[in-house]
Amino acid sequence: MQRGVVDVDALYIPDTTMASEDFRCQVVEEDAITLDVEGVGHYTLMWTPSVASPGAQGYTRDDGVLGSEQNPEGLALAMGFLQSEGLAASVADIKSLSICPDNPKLVQVQLHHPELASTSRRNVIVNSSCGICGAREILEDNALGLSDVSDSLRIRSNEFGRLMSQMGDGQRIFRQTGGSHAAAIFDQSGQVLSVAEDLGRHNALDKAIGMV
């Protein structure tokens, strides 16, 4: 069962001199999911689920992904968030992830070494807008202390059209609402490895990271 889009009642005002008209429209769904990171804290993310939970889901380093879905979106978001937030340097630092069907809005997380988690925030709610979107001076002054990206991958400019088209093929929610962000990850050969979309652009990127 697909999720991610909800029908809502709205008012359309074609002109300030004209009366409003009632109509139904489709908007991006937003829900909450909480990551309970044992020994670190909890993080409640506002996100867009695109598929209904199929039941119990899990991940361990030895067993890989557990459950009926090959790329469970909730686990992918959690895995990407842990890495982009600095809680885990790589997948190897994650001991286990699990989602119980009785509480599909909670992801239980275990790290191999939670005492080594490097993060500036704990026990927080992360909104769809991450807070630095549009804050150009933060990026220009490198207030976040980001390191330079190494020159490890180059691709011809004419390849981007094809990559954008492939990313667009995976944007069902955007086609219905026009209101979601998307992210795609591709390799040196130009092969698209994952595509994800969400109301929040950082969520879309975290999902794509977690799917690889």
C-alpha positions in Angstrom: 0.0 0.0 0.0 1.4 3.4 -1.0 1.5 6.4 1.2 3.0 9.9 0.9 0.0 11.7 -0.6 -3.2 12.9 1.2 -6.4 14.5 -0.2 -7.4 17.7 1.5 -10.2 20.2 1.2 -9.0 23.6 0.0 -10.2 27.0 -1.3 -9.1 28.3 -4.7 -9.2 32.0 -5.2 -8.6 32.8 -8.9 -8.7 36.5 -8.3 -9.1 38.9 -5.4 -12.3 40.2 -6.9 -13.8 36.7 -7.2 -15.4 34.4 -4.7 -13.4 31.4 -3.5 -14.1 27.9 -4.9 -14.1 24.7 -2.9 -12.0 21.9 -4.3 -10.0 18.8 -3.4 -6.2 18.8 -3.8 -3.4 16.4 -3.1 -0.6 17.4 -0.8 2.6 15.7 0.6 1.9 13.6 3.7 3.9 14.4 6.8 4.3 12.1 9.8 6.6 11.6 12.7 9.2 8.8 13.3 11.4 8.5 16.3 14.9 7.1 16.4 15.7 5.8 19.9 19.5 5.5 19.9 20.5 3.4 22.9 23.1 5.2 25.0 22.8 8.4 23.1 19.3 9.8 22.9 16.2 10.0 20.8 15.5 12.0 17.6 12.0 12.6 16.3 12.0 13.3 12.6 9.1 14.8 10.6 9.2 12.8 7.4 7.1 11.6 4.4 6.5 7.8 4.4 5.9 6.6 0.8 4.9 3.0 1.6 2.9 1.5 4.4 4.8 -0.5 7.0 4.8 -4.2 5.9 5.3 -5.4 9.5 8.4 -6.2 11.5 11.7 -4.8 10.0 15.3 -5.0 11.1 18.9 -4.9 10.3 22.1 -6.4 11.7 25.6 -6.3 10.3 25.7 -10.1 10.2 22.2 -10.7 8.7 21.7 -7.5 6.7 18.1 -6.3 6.1 15.4 -8.4 7.8 11.7 -8.4 6.8 9.6 -8.7 3.7 10.6 -5.4 2.1 14.0 -5.3 0.4 14.7 -1.6 1.1 12.5 -0.6 4.1 12.2 3.1 4.0 12.1 3.7 7.7 15.3 1.8 8.2 16.9 3.5 5.3 16.1 7.0 6.7 17.5 5.9 10.1 20.7 4.6 8.6 21.3 7.7 6.5 20.4 10.0 9.4 22.8 8.2 11.8 25.7 8.8 9.3 24.8 12.4 8.3 24.3 13.4 11.9 27.7 12.0 13.0 26.3 9.3 15.2 27.9 6.6 13.0 30.9 7.1 10.7 29.7 4.2 8.5 27.2 1.3 8.4 29.9 -0.8 10.2 29.2 1.3 13.4 25.6 0.3 13.5 24.9 -2.8 15.5 21.2 -3.2 14.9 18.0 -1.4 13.7 14.5 -2.6 14.4 10.9 -1.5 13.9 8.2 -3.3 15.7 4.8 -3.7 13.9 3.1 -2.6 17.2 4.8 0.7 17.0 5.9 1.4 13.4 6.8 5.0 14.3 9.7 4.0 16.5 13.1 2.8 15.3 15.2 1.1 18.0 18.9 1.7 17.3 22.0 0.1 18.8 25.5 1.3 18.0 28.6 -0.8 18.6 30.2 2.1 20.5 27.6 4.7 21.5 30.2 6.5 23.6 32.1 7.5 20.5 29.0 9.1 18.8 30.0 12.6 17.7 26.9 14.9 17.6 26.0 18.3 18.9 22.4 17.6 19.6 20.4 14.9 21.5 16.8 14.4 22.4 15.4 16.8 19.7 12.7 17.1 17.2 14.0 17.6 13.6 11.4 19.5 11.4 11.0 19.1 7.7 13.1 22.3 7.3 16.5 21.6 8.8 17.0 25.2 9.8 19.8 26.2 7.5 18.0 26.1 4.2 18.5 29.4 2.5 21.0 30.6 5.1 23.7 31.3 2.6 26.1 32.9 5.1 26.3 29.7 7.1 27.7 27.9 4.1 29.9 30.7 2.9 31.5 31.1 6.3 31.7 27.3 6.8 30.1 27.7 10.2 29.4 24.0 10.3 33.2 23.2 10.0 32.7 21.0 6.9 35.8 19.6 5.3 36.6 19.9 1.6 35.2 17.3 -0.7 37.9 15.3 -2.5 38.0 15.3 -6.3 37.2 11.6 -6.6 34.4 11.5 -9.2 33.9 13.4 -12.4 31.1 13.1 -14.9 30.4 14.8 -18.2 27.8 17.6 -18.1 25.7 16.0 -20.8 25.1 13.0 -18.5 23.2 15.0 -16.0 20.1 15.1 -18.1 19.8 11.3 -18.2 20.5 11.1 -14.4 17.8 13.7 -13.7 15.4 11.8 -15.9 16.0 8.6 -14.0 15.6 10.4 -10.7 12.3 11.8 -12.0 11.1 8.3 -12.7 11.2 7.6 -9.0 9.3 10.7 -7.9 5.7 9.5 -7.7 4.8 11.9 -4.9 6.2 14.9 -6.8 4.1 13.9 -9.9 1.0 13.9 -7.8 1.6 17.0 -5.6 4.6 19.0 -7.0 5.7 19.5 -3.4 8.4 16.9 -2.6 12.2 17.0 -2.7 14.2 14.2 -4.2 17.8 12.8 -4.0 19.6 10.3 -6.1 23.0 8.6 -5.7 25.0 7.4 -8.7 28.4 5.8 -9.1 31.4 6.5 -11.3 29.9 4.8 -14.3 26.7 6.9 -14.1 24.5 4.1 -12.8 21.8 5.3 -10.4 22.1 3.4 -7.2 19.1 4.8 -5.2 16.4 7.4 -5.5 14.3 8.8 -2.6 11.8 11.6 -2.1 10.4 13.4 0.9 8.9 16.7 2.0 12.3 17.5 3.6 15.3 17.6 1.3 17.7 16.3 4.0 15.3 13.4 4.6 15.4 12.5 0.9 19.2 12.5 1.0 19.3 10.4 4.1 16.9 7.9 2.6 19.0 7.6 -0.5 22.1 7.1 1.6 20.5 4.4 3.6 19.2 2.6 0.6 22.7 2.1 -0.9 
